[in-house]
Amino acid sequence: MMPASGVKRNPFKVIVVTGVPGVGKTTVLSLLQEKAKERGLRLRVLNFGDFMLDNAVRKGLIKNRDQIRYLSFREQLELQDIAASSIIEEAGSDLKEGDYLIVDTHAIIKTPLGYLPGLPSNVINSLRPDMIVVIEADPKEIVARQQRDATRYRSDFGGEEGVRQLMDIARSAAMASAVQAGSLLTIIINREGRASEAAEQLLNAISKL
């Protein structure tokens, strides 16, 4: 499918949804699926990290998700590349023109060596997103959510100031990826106890693509 702009896209619409760990992205996307079903929109959510994790576990590199960001730089780049192409392949076998693929991922990943772009050029070239969404929240709320989630290791994010810095970098990274992809950038605030409102805002945004 080739729109008038000449920028190649997938037949289905691709929305990349990003947010720092603890922002409540999983909750918002779960509610999004419910609301999309009510409106009769065909939508599928695929988690980028799941694809990276499955591949890394098969290779014997790691045992859990939090270990991904401690792999070597080149190992992470390879896992990203494989995940992006695998996601489009899987979505292509199921979604048709007018359907929606939601890719749940991060615009930036904090690693021991520095910040790793979650949407580098090779990933963008595979996903070809129509929209990149940044879900944000108050840093205090994010830290509180991280502390409540005993299933994940996030104690090295540096408290409120560390989260605020990560959010700033993530927003800039998402903007850079949107420029490269020629896609829209949308910022949605997920306020405490109001995830349904954030999901509704996201649904309204993607339904107008």
N, C-alpha and C positions, 0 to 999 in steps of 0.2 A: 504494500500500500504506500503510495507516494503522494503526500499532500502538496498543495500549491507551493509551499515554501521550498520544496525540494529536499527537505530533511526526511530521511527514511525512518519510518516508524513500524511498530508491530501492528498486525491487524487488530488486535485487542488493545485497549488503552492501559498503559502502564503508569502506576502511581507508586513512587518510592517514598515510604514513610519512615522518617528518621526521628531520633530523640535520644538523649543521653540516658544511660541506665538509671532506672528509678523514676522516670518521667511519667510512667503509667501508659506507655504505648500499647502494651498487650491488652490492657483493659479497654482502651479506646477502640482498638481494632476488633475486639470481640463484639463490642456494642455496634460497631459499624456493620459487621456481617449481619447482625439481627435486623438492623434498620434497612439495609439493602434488600434483604429478603422480603420485608414488609412492602417495599416499594416495587418489588418485582425486578430488581436489578441483578444481573448475574455477575457475581464477584467471587474472586478467589484470593485468599491471603497465603502467601508463601514466605517463610522466615529464612532470610539469607544465612543466618548463623546455623540453622539446622542443616543446611546443605554443606556448609563448611565443616561442621562437627561430624556428620556422617562420613565424609570423605577422610577426615583426619583420623577418626577412630579405625576405619578400615585399613588405613596405612600404619596403624599402631603408633601414631605420633602422640596422642593424648587419650585421656579417659573421660574428661568432662569439658563442658563449654568454656568455663573460666580459664582453662589452660590454653585456649586458642591464642589469646593476646600475648602469651609468653613464648610462643614459637618463634623461630628465626624470622626475620623480615621476609626473606625469599620464600619460606614455607607459607607464610600468610598470604603473600601475593599470589602464589600458585593456587591456594585454596579459594581465594576470592575469584580468580579467573574461572576455575572449574564450577564454582557455585553459580556464577552469573549465567554461564551458558546452559547449565543444567536446569536452572529455573525457567528460562525462556523455552527450552525444549519441552519441559513438563507442561508448562502453561499452554504451549502451542498445540499439544495433543488433546486439550480439553476446552480451551476458550476460543470463541469465535469473534468476528468483527462486532464491535459494540459492547463486548463484555469487558470486565475490569480485572486486571491483575494488580494486586497490592503486594508490594515487596517490603517486608518488615526488616529494617536494617539500621545501621548507624552511619552517620556522615563522617564521624571521626572515632577512632579507637585509641584509648590511652594504653600504651605499652611501656615496658621498662626502659626502652631506648628512645621513646618519643611518641609523637602522634602519627598514627597510620590512617591515611584517608580511606574511608569506607567505600567511596565511590570514585576510584581512580579512573583514568581514561579507558582502560580495557573493560572495566565493569560497565561504565556508561555506554560504551559502544555496543555491548551485548544487550543491555536492558532497554536502551533507547526510551527513557521515560518521557511521558507527556507532562508530568508534574512531579516535583519533589516537595514533600511536606516535612516541615520541621515542627514537631510537637514539643512545646516548652511548658515549664511550670516554675513556680517559686522555688529557688534553691533550697529553702528551709523544708519545703514539702518533699522535695526530691530526696534529701538526706534522710528524712523520717521514713520514707518508703523504702529506701535502701536498707535501713536498719531493721525494718520489720521483715524483710525478705531473707530468711535464714538459709534459703536454698542456694544463694549466690554469694561469692566473695567480692565485696566492693569496698573494703575498709581502706584501700589505698587511693581513694578518689579525692582525699584532702578536705573533707568537710564542705561547708557551704561555699567557702572561697574557691576551693578546688572545683566544685560543681559549676559555679558561676563562670570560671575560666573555661572549663570544658564546653559549656553551652555557647560561649562567645566564639570559640574556635569552631565548634560544630556548625554554627549558623554560617560562618564565613566559608567553611568547606562546602556546605550545601549550596551556597550561592555560586561558588566557583564551578561546581558540578552542573548546576542549572545553566550557567552560561555556556559551558562546553556542549551540553546536550541540546541547547536551544529549547529548554523546557520552562514551565512556570515554576515559581517558588511560592509556596504558601506557608505561613506561620500560624499555628493553632495553639492556643493556650489551654492547657488541661488543668483547671482549677480543682482544688481538693473537694471531693464529693460531687463534682459536676462533670464527670467523664462522659455522661450521656450527651451533654451539650457540645462537648468537643467532637464526639462522634457524629452528631447531627451537622455540625459545621463542616466537618470533613466530607460527609456524604453530599451535602449541598455543593461543595466545591467540585468534587470529581464528577458529579452528574451533569455539570455544565461544560465538561471538556468536549 
